[in-house]
Amino acid sequence: MPSQYEAEQPPFPDVPESKCASSDGGIYMGSVSLEEVSLEAGMMQPAHREQLYSGPGADPVVQQSLPCPEPPDPKTCSPREYLEYYIFPVLLPGLAELLHQAEKEKCFERKRTKFIACDFLTEWLYNKNLKRKDKSFTEFFSIPFVSDWLKDHPRPPIPLSLLLSEEEASLIIQSFWRGYRVRCDSEIQELRQWQKQLREERNIKKRVKEFWAKQEAKVGSKLEDSEEHEENH
C-alpha cells in the first residue's frame, strides 16, 4: 500500500521550508488540537503546489521564482483554503508515515494486529510539533492529554495473542503440541490412570487435612502450656 501510494503521487522536487506559515488558528482532529500540533515543515503555498502538479512542459525555473503569497486568514478564509494551507501540510505526511508503519506491522496481511492507527498518528503529530523541536521523543501513553483521558476512560488490555511475536507464539504452540503428543502415549496414559486410582484409594485430600489438623493441635497445646507457665511465675 505505501509503495502504491507513493507511486501515484507526482514527483516532488526539493521544496524549501516556507516562511509564510502561520501558527494561529487551531482546530480539533478527534482529541488532538491542531493548535498544539504545529506544522512540521511550513505551509505549502500555491506557487509550490502549481510547481508540484504542473505539466511536464512547464518551466520549473520560472515557477520557482514566483513570489510567496501571504497565507489566508484562518478565521475568514474558505474551507478549501483552510484545508490546503493549515490541514493537509500537517496531516498528509503523518498519513504517509502511518502507511509505512502499518506495512511494517503487517496490517495488510492479517485481520487483527496490535497496531492502532489513531495512536500512531497522535504520537507522530505530537512529536513533530515545532513547539517541541528541541524536546525528546514522547511515547504515546506519556503524552499529557492522552494519560489524562485514559485515567477516566481506561482501555481493555490487548490480548496476548496480539502482543506475541511470531517466534514467541511458535514456541508456545510447539511446546503445547509436544506435551499433547506425550500425553497421548499409551504408557503415559497408563501411568496417569494409576496415579488417579492411587489418589482415590488413599484419599490424599483427607490425609492432608488430618495432617494439618494435628499440626494445629500441637501448636495450640504448646501455646496453652506457655501461657500457664507464665501465670504460675
KAVEN-V756212 format. One record per residue. N is the residue number from 0. PHI is phi as a letter, one per 40 degrees, with the letter a starting at -180 (* if undefined). Layout:
n->[N	N]
phi->[PHI	PHI]
//
This chain:
n->[0	1	2	3	4	5	6	7	8	9	10	11	12	13	14	15	16	17	18	19	20	21	22	23	24	25	26	27	28	29	30	31	32	33	34	35	36	37	38	39	40	41	42	43	44	45	46	47	48	49	50	51	52	53	54	55	56	57	58	59	60	61	62	63	64	65	66	67	68	69	70	71	72	73	74	75	76	77	78	79	80	81	82	83	84	85	86	87	88	89	90	91	92	93	94	95	96	97	98	99	100	101	102	103	104	105	106	107	108	109	110	111	112	113	114	115	116	117	118	119	120	121	122	123	124	125	126	127	128	129	130	131	132	133	134	135	136	137	138	139	140	141	142	143	144	145	146	147	148	149	150	151	152	153	154	155	156	157	158	159	160	161	162	163	164	165	166	167	168	169	170	171	172	173	174	175	176	177	178	179	180	181	182	183	184	185	186	187	188	189	190	191	192	193	194	195	196	197	198	199	200	201	202	203	204	205	206	207	208	209	210	211	212	213	214	215	216	217	218	219	220	221	222	223	224	225	226	227	228	229	230	231	232]
phi->[*	d	c	c	c	c	c	c	c	c	c	b	c	c	b	c	c	c	c	c	c	b	c	c	g	b	b	b	b	g	b	b	c	c	c	c	c	c	c	c	b	g	c	c	c	d	c	c	c	c	c	c	b	c	c	c	c	c	c	c	c	c	c	c	c	c	c	c	c	c	c	c	c	c	c	b	c	c	d	c	c	c	c	c	c	b	b	c	c	c	c	c	c	c	c	c	c	c	c	c	c	c	c	c	c	g	c	c	b	b	c	b	a	c	c	b	c	c	c	c	c	c	c	c	c	c	c	c	c	c	c	b	c	c	c	c	c	b	c	d	c	c	c	d	c	c	c	c	c	c	c	c	b	c	c	c	c	c	d	d	c	c	c	c	c	c	c	c	c	c	c	c	c	c	c	c	c	c	c	c	c	c	c	c	c	c	c	c	c	c	c	c	c	c	c	c	c	c	c	c	c	c	f	d	c	c	c	c	c	c	c	c	c	c	c	c	c	c	c	c	c	c	c	c	c	c	c	c	c	c	c	c	c]
//
